[in-house]
Amino acid sequence: MLLAKKRPDISFEAFRDYYSNHHVHLMNRLLAHGAAVHRRNFVQHPDPAHPGDYDVISEVFYEDRATAEATMREMADPEVHRQRIEDERKFLIPESVRVFMVETDTSLFRPLKELTP
């Protein structure tokens, strides 16, 4: 899981567009392992004039824990880190980024087409 805040000087639409159409593809190219699925959940603030602490909650899925750990090691490479931060500065506040390794439990009450293969 990843939480992040957009730069205050860009619109929400520009933030969403850059993240979805540029940044995730750049990171996918930089990493030998990388995510199998990268889902971005953009926060819909009730009062856009007073947004909360985060503008996106991203879910990054890997085939297994070993692949996730290999990706984290790749992210620590100085050149990958430099390029990631350089790109993040274009659309978000890098210092706002919080990353968590999580385990999930799911309760399926009704299958949803967009969430089931």
C-alpha positions in Angstrom: 0.0 0.0 0.0 1.2 3.5 -0.7 -0.3 6.8 0.4 0.7 10.1 -1.2 -0.3 13.8 -1.4 -0.4 15.7 -4.7 1.5 18.9 -5.2 -0.7 21.9 -4.2 0.1 23.8 -7.4 -1.3 21.2 -9.8 -4.9 20.2 -10.3 -6.3 16.9 -9.1 -6.9 15.9 -12.8 -3.3 16.7 -13.7 -2.1 14.7 -10.7 -4.3 11.7 -11.6 -3.3 11.8 -15.2 0.5 12.0 -14.6 0.4 9.3 -12.0 -1.7 6.9 -14.1 -0.3 7.6 -17.5 3.4 8.4 -16.8 4.8 7.5 -13.4 3.5 3.9 -13.0 4.9 3.1 -16.5 8.2 4.7 -15.8 8.6 2.6 -12.6 7.5 -0.5 -14.4 10.3 0.1 -16.9 12.9 0.8 -14.2 12.3 -2.3 -12.2 13.2 -5.8 -13.3 10.5 -7.3 -11.1 7.9 -4.6 -10.3 4.2 -4.9 -9.7 1.9 -7.4 -11.3 -1.0 -5.0 -10.7 -0.9 -1.3 -9.6 -4.3 0.0 -8.6 -4.7 3.7 -7.7 -7.6 4.8 -5.4 -8.0 8.6 -5.8 -9.5 10.2 -2.7 -12.7 12.1 -3.4 -12.5 14.9 -0.8 -15.9 16.1 0.4 -14.5 19.7 0.4 -11.8 20.1 -2.3 -10.9 23.5 -0.7 -9.8 21.5 2.4 -8.4 18.2 1.3 -7.2 15.6 3.7 -3.7 14.3 4.3 -3.6 12.0 1.2 -4.9 12.2 -2.4 -4.2 8.7 -3.4 -4.1 5.2 -1.8 -2.4 2.9 -4.1 -2.5 -0.9 -4.0 0.5 -2.7 -5.5 0.1 -6.5 -6.0 2.9 -9.0 -6.6 2.9 -12.7 -7.5 4.4 -13.5 -4.2 6.3 -12.1 -1.2 9.7 -12.9 -2.7 8.9 -10.8 -5.8 7.7 -7.9 -3.5 10.9 -8.1 -1.5 13.0 -8.2 -4.7 11.2 -5.1 -5.9 11.9 -3.3 -2.6 15.6 -4.1 -3.0 15.5 -2.7 -6.6 13.8 0.5 -5.3 16.8 1.0 -3.0 19.2 1.1 -5.9 20.6 4.7 -5.9 19.9 5.3 -9.6 16.3 3.9 -9.4 15.7 6.0 -6.3 17.0 9.1 -8.0 14.8 8.7 -11.0 11.8 7.9 -8.9 12.2 11.0 -6.7 12.9 13.2 -9.7 9.7 12.0 -11.4 7.6 12.2 -8.2 8.5 15.8 -7.7 6.6 16.5 -10.9 3.2 15.6 -9.5 3.3 14.8 -5.8 5.1 15.7 -2.6 7.8 13.0 -2.2 8.0 13.5 1.6 4.3 12.7 1.9 4.7 9.1 0.5 4.1 6.4 3.0 4.6 2.7 2.0 3.3 -0.3 3.9 3.7 -4.0 3.3 0.3 -5.5 4.1 -1.4 -8.9 4.2 -5.0 -8.9 3.2 -8.2 -10.7 4.1 -11.1 -10.6 1.8 -14.8 -11.2 2.4 -16.7 -11.9 -0.9 -20.4 -11.3 -0.5 -21.2 -10.8 -4.2 -18.7 -11.0 -7.1 -18.1 -7.8 -9.0 -17.2 -8.1 -12.6 -14.5 -5.4 -12.4 -12.8 -7.1 -9.4 -13.0 -10.8 -10.4 -11.3 -12.6 -13.2 
